[in-house]
Amino acid sequence: MTGSVQEAAERGGAQRAAGRWVALGVLVLAVLLVAVDATVLGLATPYLSEDLQPSGTQLLWIGDAYSFVIAGLLISMGSLGDRIGRKRLLLVGATAFGLVSVLNAYAQTPEMMIVARALLGVAGATLMPSTLALIRNIFHDPRERSLAIGLWSAAASAGMAVGPIAGGALLEHFWWGSVFLINLPVMALLVVVGVRTLPESRNPAPGPWDLPSVLLSLAAVVGVVYALKETAAHGFAWPALGAGLLGAVALRAFVRRQRGLPVPLVDVGLFRSRGFSGAVLANLLTILGLSGLLFFLSQYLQLVQGRRPIEAGIAELPAAVGAVVAGLLAGGAARRLSVRAVVSGGLAVIGLALAVLTTISQSTGYLQIGAVLLVVGFGAGLAFTVTSDVILTAVPKEQAGAASAVSETAYELGTALGIALLGSVVTGVYRDFTGPAGTPQAAHESLGGAVVAAAHMPGDAAAA
């Protein structure tokens, strides 16, 4: 009798363990898709440019509106999940993500596309903090939880590589909107399986959800980044200065409001720790360099070197390989050397590799490009893995949730800034180049605009 009871208990435990890993698979699928959508647009940009004919500035907003909104709403949505239930928020967000993807796929104007990307960012912001919070609730064993969080982080990094490859495969056979329609079956699977496997969890005493804090955080992120982007593209101008001042004022008001709230959306006192604030900054800089590189390298490989979309996607794979290898080695390297040495080394490697990429031309062989991408990915993997660990361990256990939200915000803001700042520099260069006689103004707006304009010019002029 006792043996039967023990066997039944063991079977029940095995079933619960299996259920945990199935639930993890659902959560990893969600964060993978959010990461894919941050990079999948890169390969589709030339086709989108030809169809919608956006200006250079509009093209940048199409590329970065998604990440801007996610960055501005991550902390707010994480707080909302604490109040209404993380499972509920995840499933509602997944449903909205699928529906808004249709709007992205069938956008008819640049303005409509920008709005659609922003709405997709709202839905995406509900997914990332909910997934990490649910992982912490599902896995109580420290070793299992560490493995689960490691797989979650790997999915977020892998999405940056999967995006270009999936986008390239679709663009070989379908129109640019197909890169968004792949979200529908994935999100449908997530909702169906998630309803059955995910447990509900919420904070039993979360405090009120402060709407003014939500609006202030959005105004701060969008205002500051818009000012940086416009200044980089056009130089000093009063509208950009006004947006920057508005963002700075909103940020100061947000910080002061968090200090006065009994239960803030984010504990700004975390930034008093030099280790924590330094890790957040390094985290942001790492993703800034990597995301900006991948966004524009996708266009270079297609528009300058004439590669097919799927070829361009596969060509960017070494960056992901380097990041995965570095992620496996980063912990041991930090223990043998030091956290500061590993993070500084990773950032230095990224900087050197990006400097090498400034020398490429139309005739540059793939061996050089692939090697540089491998090195960039390795440096990013070192820095990002170690800084993520520092962010989580630099604060008390009861503040780990807030620390995770800050880490995710730095990741998304770095993605947005990478596209915005590096893109603005490129846009400024294109506006200043001297083209042959008869070159239309659209050719000075962006790389995509130059290619479209060249297609409609006489043969000799286009070749020039």
C-alpha positions as CSV (number, residue, x, y, z in Angstrom):
1,M,0.0,0.0,0.0
2,T,2.8,2.3,1.0
3,G,4.6,1.5,-2.3
4,S,1.5,2.3,-4.3
5,V,1.2,5.7,-2.6
6,Q,4.9,6.4,-3.2
7,E,4.6,5.4,-6.9
8,A,1.6,7.7,-7.3
9,A,3.4,10.6,-5.7
10,E,6.4,10.0,-7.9
11,R,4.1,10.0,-11.0
12,G,2.4,13.1,-9.9
13,G,5.7,14.8,-9.3
14,A,7.0,13.8,-12.7
15,Q,3.8,15.1,-14.3
16,R,4.2,18.4,-12.5
17,A,7.8,18.6,-13.6
18,A,6.8,17.9,-17.2
19,G,4.1,20.6,-16.9
20,R,6.7,23.1,-15.7
21,W,8.9,22.6,-18.8
22,V,5.9,22.6,-21.2
23,A,4.9,26.0,-19.6
24,L,8.5,27.2,-20.0
25,G,8.3,26.3,-23.7
26,V,5.2,28.5,-24.0
27,L,7.0,31.4,-22.3
28,V,10.1,31.0,-24.4
29,L,8.0,31.0,-27.5
30,A,6.5,34.3,-26.5
31,V,9.8,36.1,-25.9
32,L,11.3,34.6,-29.0
33,L,8.6,36.1,-31.1
34,V,8.9,39.5,-29.5
35,A,12.7,39.4,-30.2
36,V,12.1,38.2,-33.8
37,D,9.8,41.2,-34.5
38,A,12.5,43.6,-33.4
39,T,14.8,42.5,-36.2
40,V,12.6,40.8,-38.9
41,L,11.8,44.2,-40.4
42,G,15.4,44.8,-41.4
43,L,15.3,42.5,-44.5
44,A,11.9,43.7,-45.5
45,T,12.9,47.4,-45.4
46,P,13.9,47.6,-49.1
47,Y,10.7,46.1,-50.2
48,L,8.6,48.2,-47.8
49,S,10.5,51.3,-49.0
50,E,9.6,50.6,-52.6
51,D,5.9,49.9,-51.9
52,L,5.1,52.6,-49.3
53,Q,7.8,55.1,-50.3
54,P,8.5,56.5,-46.8
55,S,10.9,59.5,-46.3
56,G,14.1,58.8,-44.5
57,T,12.7,60.0,-41.2
58,Q,9.5,57.9,-41.6
59,L,11.6,54.8,-42.4
60,L,13.5,55.3,-39.1
61,W,10.3,55.6,-37.2
62,I,8.9,52.5,-38.8
63,G,12.1,50.7,-37.7
64,D,12.2,52.0,-34.1
65,A,8.6,52.8,-33.0
66,Y,8.2,49.2,-31.9
67,S,11.2,49.2,-29.6
68,F,10.5,52.7,-28.3
69,V,7.0,51.8,-27.1
70,I,8.2,48.5,-25.6
71,A,10.9,50.3,-23.7
72,G,8.5,52.9,-22.4
73,L,5.9,50.4,-21.3
74,L,7.9,47.5,-19.9
75,I,7.9,48.7,-16.3
76,S,4.3,49.8,-16.5
77,M,3.1,46.5,-17.9
78,G,5.0,44.5,-15.4
79,S,3.3,46.4,-12.7
80,L,-0.1,45.9,-14.3
81,G,0.6,42.2,-14.5
82,D,1.2,42.2,-10.7
83,R,-2.3,43.6,-10.2
84,I,-4.5,41.8,-12.7
85,G,-2.6,38.6,-13.0
86,R,0.5,37.8,-15.1
87,K,-1.1,34.9,-17.0
88,R,-4.1,37.0,-17.9
89,L,-2.0,39.9,-19.1
90,L,0.2,37.5,-21.1
91,L,-2.8,35.9,-22.9
92,V,-4.5,39.2,-23.6
93,G,-1.2,40.6,-24.9
94,A,-0.6,37.5,-27.1
95,T,-4.1,37.9,-28.6
96,A,-3.5,41.6,-29.3
97,F,-0.1,40.8,-30.7
98,G,-1.6,38.5,-33.3
99,L,-4.4,40.9,-34.3
100,V,-2.1,43.9,-34.6
101,S,0.3,41.9,-36.7
102,V,-2.4,41.8,-39.4
103,L,-2.6,45.6,-39.4
104,N,1.2,45.7,-39.9
105,A,1.1,43.3,-42.8
106,Y,-1.6,45.3,-44.7
107,A,-0.5,48.9,-43.9
108,Q,-1.0,51.1,-46.9
109,T,0.9,54.3,-46.0
110,P,4.0,55.1,-44.0
111,E,1.9,56.8,-41.3
112,M,-0.3,53.7,-41.0
113,M,2.8,51.5,-40.7
114,I,4.3,53.7,-37.9
115,V,1.1,53.5,-35.9
116,A,0.8,49.8,-36.5
117,R,4.4,49.2,-35.3
118,A,3.7,51.3,-32.2
119,L,0.6,49.3,-31.4
120,L,2.6,46.1,-31.8
121,G,5.0,47.5,-29.3
122,V,2.2,48.0,-26.8
123,A,1.2,44.3,-27.2
124,G,4.8,43.2,-27.0
125,A,5.4,45.1,-23.8
126,T,2.8,42.9,-22.1
127,L,4.7,39.7,-23.0
128,M,8.3,40.1,-21.8
129,P,7.8,41.1,-18.1
130,S,4.9,38.6,-17.7
131,T,7.1,35.7,-19.0
132,L,9.9,36.3,-16.6
133,A,7.6,36.8,-13.7
134,L,5.8,33.5,-14.4
135,I,9.1,31.7,-14.7
136,R,10.0,32.8,-11.2
137,N,6.7,31.6,-10.0
138,I,6.8,28.2,-11.7
139,F,10.3,27.2,-10.9
140,H,11.0,27.2,-7.1
141,D,14.2,25.1,-7.2
142,P,17.1,27.5,-7.6
143,R,18.9,25.3,-10.1
144,E,15.9,24.7,-12.2
145,R,15.0,28.4,-12.1
146,S,18.5,29.4,-13.2
147,L,18.3,27.0,-16.2
148,A,14.8,28.3,-17.1
149,I,16.0,31.9,-17.0
150,G,19.0,31.0,-19.1
151,L,16.8,29.4,-21.7
152,W,14.6,32.5,-21.6
153,S,17.6,34.8,-22.1
154,A,18.9,32.6,-25.0
155,A,15.5,32.9,-26.7
156,A,15.7,36.7,-26.5
157,S,19.2,36.6,-28.0
158,A,18.4,34.0,-30.6
159,G,15.4,36.0,-31.9
160,M,17.8,38.6,-33.3
161,A,19.3,35.9,-35.5
162,V,16.0,34.1,-36.3
163,G,14.4,37.3,-37.4
164,P,16.5,37.9,-40.5
165,I,16.6,34.2,-41.5
166,A,12.8,33.8,-41.1
167,G,12.2,37.1,-42.9
168,G,14.6,36.2,-45.7
169,A,12.9,32.8,-46.3
170,L,9.5,34.5,-46.4
171,L,10.6,37.3,-48.7
172,E,11.9,34.7,-51.2
173,H,8.3,33.7,-51.9
174,F,5.9,36.3,-50.5
175,W,5.5,40.1,-50.1
176,W,6.9,42.0,-47.2
177,G,3.8,41.8,-45.1
178,S,4.3,38.1,-44.7
179,V,7.0,38.7,-42.1
180,F,4.2,39.9,-39.7
181,L,1.6,37.2,-40.6
182,I,3.9,34.5,-39.1
183,N,2.9,35.9,-35.7
184,L,-0.7,34.6,-36.1
185,P,-0.2,30.8,-35.8
186,V,2.5,31.2,-33.2
187,M,0.4,33.4,-30.9
188,A,-2.6,31.2,-31.5
189,L,-0.6,28.2,-30.3
190,L,0.7,30.2,-27.3
191,V,-2.8,31.1,-26.2
192,V,-4.3,27.6,-26.6
193,V,-1.4,25.9,-24.8
194,G,-1.0,28.7,-22.2
195,V,-4.6,28.5,-21.0
196,R,-4.0,24.9,-20.0
197,T,-0.4,24.9,-18.7
198,L,0.3,28.3,-17.2
199,P,-0.5,29.0,-13.6
200,E,-2.0,32.3,-12.6
201,S,0.1,34.5,-10.2
202,R,-0.2,38.1,-8.9
203,N,1.1,40.2,-6.1
204,P,-1.3,39.9,-3.1
205,A,-0.6,43.5,-2.0
206,P,0.7,45.4,-5.1
207,G,-0.6,48.9,-4.4
208,P,-2.5,51.0,-7.0
209,W,-1.4,51.1,-10.6
210,D,-0.3,54.7,-11.1
211,L,-1.4,56.0,-14.5
212,P,0.6,59.3,-14.2
213,S,3.8,57.3,-13.7
214,V,2.9,55.3,-16.9
215,L,2.4,58.5,-18.9
216,L,5.6,60.2,-17.5
217,S,7.7,57.1,-18.4
218,L,6.4,57.1,-22.0
219,A,7.0,60.9,-22.4
220,A,10.5,60.6,-21.0
221,V,11.6,57.8,-23.3
222,V,10.0,59.1,-26.5
223,G,11.0,62.7,-25.9
224,V,14.7,62.1,-25.2
225,V,15.2,59.5,-27.9
226,Y,13.4,61.7,-30.5
227,A,15.6,64.6,-29.6
228,L,18.8,62.5,-30.1
229,K,17.5,61.1,-33.3
230,E,16.6,64.4,-34.9
231,T,19.8,66.1,-33.8
232,A,21.9,63.3,-35.2
233,A,20.1,63.5,-38.5
234,H,19.6,67.3,-39.0
235,G,21.8,69.0,-36.5
236,F,20.6,71.4,-33.7
237,A,17.0,72.5,-34.1
238,W,14.5,74.0,-31.7
239,P,11.9,71.2,-32.1
240,A,14.4,68.6,-31.2
241,L,15.6,70.7,-28.3
242,G,12.0,71.1,-27.1
243,A,11.4,67.4,-27.3
244,G,14.6,66.7,-25.4
245,L,13.7,69.1,-22.6
246,L,10.2,67.7,-22.4
247,G,11.6,64.2,-22.1
248,A,14.1,65.3,-19.4
249,V,11.4,67.1,-17.4
250,A,9.2,64.0,-17.7
251,L,12.0,61.8,-16.5
252,R,12.7,64.0,-13.5
253,A,9.0,64.1,-12.6
254,F,8.9,60.3,-13.0
255,V,11.8,59.8,-10.6
256,R,10.4,62.2,-8.0
257,R,7.0,60.6,-8.2
258,Q,8.5,57.1,-7.7
259,R,10.3,58.3,-4.6
260,G,7.0,59.6,-3.1
261,L,4.8,56.6,-3.9
262,P,4.4,54.0,-1.2
263,V,4.5,51.3,-3.9
264,P,6.3,52.7,-6.9
265,L,6.3,51.2,-10.4
266,V,10.1,51.0,-10.1
267,D,12.4,51.5,-7.1
268,V,14.7,54.3,-8.4
269,G,16.9,53.7,-5.3
270,L,18.3,50.7,-7.1
271,F,20.4,53.1,-9.2
272,R,22.4,54.2,-6.1
273,S,24.3,51.0,-6.5
274,R,27.3,51.6,-8.8
275,G,27.4,48.0,-9.8
276,F,23.7,48.0,-10.7
277,S,23.7,51.3,-12.6
278,G,27.0,50.5,-14.4
279,A,25.6,47.1,-15.5
280,V,22.4,48.7,-16.8
281,L,24.4,51.2,-18.9
282,A,26.7,48.5,-20.2
283,N,23.7,46.4,-21.1
284,L,22.2,49.3,-23.0
285,L,25.4,50.0,-24.9
286,T,25.9,46.4,-25.9
287,I,22.4,46.1,-27.5
288,L,22.7,49.5,-29.0
289,G,25.7,48.5,-31.1
290,L,24.4,45.1,-32.0
291,S,20.9,46.1,-33.1
292,G,22.1,49.1,-35.1
293,L,24.6,47.0,-36.9
294,L,22.1,44.2,-37.8
295,F,19.5,46.7,-39.0
296,F,21.7,48.4,-41.5
297,L,23.8,45.4,-42.5
298,S,20.6,43.8,-43.7
299,Q,20.2,46.6,-46.2
300,Y,23.9,46.7,-47.1
301,L,23.9,43.0,-48.0
302,Q,20.8,43.3,-50.2
303,L,21.0,46.8,-51.7
304,V,24.8,47.2,-52.0
305,Q,26.0,43.6,-52.5
306,G,22.8,42.4,-54.3
307,R,22.3,39.3,-52.1
308,R,18.9,37.6,-51.9
309,P,16.9,38.1,-48.7
310,I,17.5,34.5,-47.5
311,E,21.2,34.9,-48.2
312,A,21.4,38.1,-46.3
313,G,19.6,36.5,-43.3
314,I,21.9,33.5,-43.2
315,A,24.9,35.9,-43.6
316,E,24.1,37.5,-40.3
317,L,24.1,34.2,-38.4
318,P,27.7,34.4,-37.2
319,A,26.6,37.2,-34.8
320,A,24.2,34.8,-33.0
321,V,26.8,32.0,-33.0
322,G,29.3,34.3,-31.3
323,A,26.8,35.4,-28.7
324,V,25.8,31.9,-27.8
325,V,29.4,30.7,-27.4
326,A,30.3,33.8,-25.3
327,G,27.2,33.2,-23.1
328,L,28.5,29.8,-22.2
329,L,32.0,31.1,-21.4
330,A,31.1,34.4,-19.8
331,G,30.3,33.1,-16.3
332,G,33.6,31.2,-16.0
333,A,35.6,34.1,-17.5
334,A,34.0,36.5,-14.9
335,R,35.0,34.2,-12.0
336,R,38.6,33.8,-13.3
337,L,39.1,37.4,-14.2
338,S,36.6,39.9,-13.0
339,V,33.2,41.2,-13.9
340,R,34.7,44.6,-14.9
341,A,37.3,43.0,-17.1
342,V,34.9,40.8,-19.0
343,V,32.3,43.6,-19.6
344,S,35.0,46.1,-20.6
345,G,36.6,43.5,-22.9
346,G,33.3,42.7,-24.5
347,L,32.5,46.3,-25.2
348,A,36.0,47.0,-26.5
349,V,35.7,44.0,-28.9
350,I,32.3,45.4,-30.2
351,G,33.9,48.8,-30.8
352,L,36.9,47.4,-32.6
353,A,34.7,45.2,-34.8
354,L,32.4,48.1,-35.7
355,A,35.4,50.2,-36.6
356,V,36.6,47.5,-39.0
357,L,33.1,47.5,-40.7
358,T,33.6,51.1,-41.6
359,T,36.1,50.0,-44.2
360,I,33.8,47.7,-46.2
361,S,32.7,48.4,-49.7
362,Q,30.6,46.8,-52.4
363,S,33.4,44.4,-53.3
364,T,34.2,43.3,-49.7
365,G,34.2,39.5,-49.4
366,Y,32.0,37.7,-47.0
367,L,34.9,36.1,-45.1
368,Q,35.7,39.6,-43.6
369,I,32.1,40.4,-43.0
370,G,31.3,37.1,-41.4
371,A,34.5,37.2,-39.2
372,V,33.6,40.6,-37.9
373,L,30.0,39.6,-37.2
374,L,31.3,36.6,-35.2
375,V,33.5,38.9,-33.2
376,V,30.7,41.4,-32.6
377,G,28.4,38.6,-31.4
378,F,31.1,37.2,-29.1
379,G,31.7,40.6,-27.5
380,A,28.0,41.3,-27.1
381,G,27.4,37.8,-25.6
382,L,30.2,38.4,-23.0
383,A,28.9,41.8,-22.0
384,F,25.2,41.1,-22.0
385,T,25.4,37.8,-20.1
386,V,27.6,39.2,-17.3
387,T,25.7,42.5,-17.0
388,S,22.3,40.6,-16.8
389,D,23.6,38.5,-13.9
390,V,25.0,41.6,-12.2
391,I,21.7,43.4,-12.4
392,L,19.8,40.5,-10.8
393,T,22.4,39.9,-8.0
394,A,23.2,43.5,-7.1
395,V,19.8,44.0,-5.4
396,P,18.0,42.2,-2.5
397,K,15.9,39.2,-3.5
398,E,12.7,41.0,-2.8
399,Q,13.7,43.6,-5.5
400,A,14.7,41.1,-8.2
401,G,11.4,41.6,-10.1
402,A,12.0,45.4,-10.4
403,A,15.6,44.7,-11.4
404,S,14.5,42.4,-14.2
405,A,12.1,45.0,-15.5
406,V,14.9,47.6,-15.6
407,S,17.2,45.1,-17.4
408,E,14.5,44.4,-20.1
409,T,13.9,48.2,-20.5
410,A,17.6,48.7,-21.1
411,Y,17.6,45.9,-23.7
412,E,14.7,47.4,-25.6
413,L,15.8,51.0,-25.3
414,G,19.2,50.0,-26.6
415,T,17.6,48.3,-29.6
416,A,15.6,51.5,-30.3
417,L,18.6,53.8,-29.8
418,G,20.8,51.6,-32.0
419,I,18.4,52.0,-34.9
420,A,17.6,55.7,-34.2
421,L,21.1,57.1,-33.6
422,L,23.1,55.0,-36.1
423,G,20.2,55.4,-38.6
424,S,20.1,59.1,-38.2
425,V,23.8,59.4,-38.9
426,V,23.4,57.3,-42.1
427,T,20.4,59.4,-43.1
428,G,22.5,62.6,-42.6
429,V,25.3,61.2,-44.8
430,Y,22.9,60.3,-47.6
431,R,21.4,63.8,-47.5
432,D,24.8,65.3,-48.1
433,F,26.1,63.1,-50.8
434,T,26.6,64.6,-54.3
435,G,24.8,62.6,-57.0
436,P,24.8,62.8,-60.8
437,A,22.8,65.5,-62.6
438,G,19.1,64.8,-62.3
439,T,19.3,62.9,-59.1
440,P,15.9,63.2,-57.4
441,Q,15.6,64.4,-53.8
442,A,14.2,61.0,-52.7
443,A,17.7,59.5,-53.4
444,H,19.1,61.7,-50.6
445,E,16.5,60.4,-48.0
446,S,17.8,56.9,-47.4
447,L,19.6,53.9,-48.8
448,G,16.3,52.5,-49.9
449,G,15.3,55.7,-51.5
450,A,18.6,55.9,-53.4
451,V,18.0,52.4,-54.9
452,V,14.4,53.1,-55.8
453,A,15.4,56.4,-57.5
454,A,18.3,54.7,-59.3
455,A,15.9,52.2,-60.9
456,H,14.0,55.1,-62.6
457,M,17.1,57.0,-63.9
458,P,18.9,56.6,-67.2
459,G,21.4,53.8,-67.2
460,D,24.6,55.9,-67.1
461,A,23.3,58.2,-64.3
462,A,22.1,55.3,-62.2
463,A,25.4,53.5,-62.6
464,A,27.2,56.6,-61.4
